[in-house]
Amino acid sequence: MFRSFVSALAGRRSLIAGILVAGVLCTIQTGAQQQPAAPAAPPTQKFGPDGGMVLHFIKADKTADFEMVMGKLKEVLQKSSKPERKEQAKSWKLFKSVDPAAGGNVLYIFFIDPSVKDADYTVSTILAEGFPPLEVNALFEKFGASYAQGQNLVNLALVSDFGK
């Protein structure tokens, strides 16, 4: 009795192992036949309907470069023929912390309140709308070199408006 039980169990194990191997082989073969993925779309910075913030940790010796690029960004927003860019300019503010950030860096904050629905806040995209490619590349090089760390994007949801 025990031998027949062991034989039946061994047979089931072989069957289960065979099914698993076949499944893995089918998966590998199916994966090989898939089309390559399309190139990813360039990243965009969008915010929820209530607003957002972006924290920028800038090297202390690069604040002039960062602020110069922000001046160019403001110029493009204000001179744009796109209505959403003019709306973005109305609710987009740049703050600089009066207190030093970690490591002697300087903290700048984009504060967007409210955000423009579905508008792209990507700095490089906006700069490219107002300047020729070579100038945009030079601006973006200064912009990128000014960072001590990357950006921290914060989407905000309004909980309470104390003025209302």
N, C-alpha and C positions, 0 to 999 in steps of 0.2 A: 504494500500500500504506500509506504513512504517513498519507495523508488518510483512508482508511477506519479506521485505528487511532484517529486523533484524533476522528473522528466517533463511533465506538463509545464512546470514553472520555467524550466530552461527553454522550452519551446516558446513560451510567451515572451521571455526576455529577448530571445533572438528576433522574434517578430517585432517587438517594440523597437529594438535597436535598428532593425532594417527600415522601419517606418521613419525613424528619426534621421537616419543617414540619407534616405531618399528625400526627405523634406529639406535638409540642408543643401543637398546637391541641386534641387530645384530652385531654391532661393538664390544660390550662387549663380546658376545659369541665368535665371531671370534678371538678376542684377547686372550681369554682363551685357544683356540685350537692351538695357534702358538707354535712352538718348542722353547725351551730356546736358547738364543743367545750363540754362541760359545765364549770361553774365548778370551779376547782381546790379540792381539800380543804384545810382549814387545815394548815399545816406542823406536823409533830410532831418532837420530839427523842427518838429512841430510840437505844439502844446495843446493841452486840453482847453476847454472853453473858458475856464476861470482864470488861467494865467500860468506863469511859470517863472523859473529862475535858472540862470546858468552861472555856476561858480567858476571863476578863472583864477588859477594860482600862477602869478606872473613873476619872473625873475626880477629882483629889485633893480638891476642895471638895464632892464629892457622895458621899463614902464613907458618911456617916451615913444618907443617903437609901437607898443601896444596901443597907446592913446592916439598916435598918428593914424593907425589903421582904423581905429574906432571913429575918428573924424571923417575918414573917407567913407566908412559905412553909413554914417549919418548923412553925408552929402548925397550918396546914392538914394537912400530912402526918401529924402526930402525932394529930390529932383526927378524922381521916377515918374513916368507917365502911367504906371500901374496903380490903380486905386488901392489895392491891398497893401502896397508898399507905403503909401502915404498914411494909411490906417495903422500900420505897424509902427511907423515913426511916432505917432501920437501916444502910444501906450508902452513904448520901449524906452527904458531908462538904463543908464550905466552908472553904477555906484562904485566907489573906491573905499575900502575900509581904511579908517584912520589908525587902526591898530595893526601891528605887523602880523603877518601870517606865519605859520610854522616854517622854520628854516630860513627866516629872514625874507621870505617872499612877500609879495603884495597881493591881496585878495581884491579882485574886481567882481562885481555881480551885475549880470543883466537881470533886470526886473521887468517883467512883461505883465501888465495888468490893465485891462483884460487882454487876452491873446486874440489875434485875428483868426477866425475859423479857417482851418485847412491851409493857412499860410506857412510857407517855408521860411524858417529863421536861420538857415545855414549861411554863415558869413561869406564863404567863398562864392556861393551861388549869387548872393546879392551883389557882391563886389563885381562879379563877372557881367552883371547887367549894366554897369555904369562905366567900366573902364576897359581898354583894349587888353587882349590876353597877356602881353608882356608886362604891362603894369600890374595886372591882377596877380601874375606869378610873383613879381617882386614884393607886392603887398602881402601876399599869403606867406611868402618865405619869412618876412619880418614877423608876421603874426605867429606863425608856428614856432619860430626861434625864441619868441618871448616867453613861452610857457615853461614853468618849472615842473608842472604836472599837467595832466589832461583836464578836460572840462568835466564838471558834474552837472548834469541836466536834472532839474527838479520840476515835475509837473505838479501843479497846485490845484486843489479842489476847495472852493470856498465853503467854510463851515458856518461862519457867522460874520455879518457886517455890522460892527458895533455902532456905526453912524446912522443906521436905519432902524 
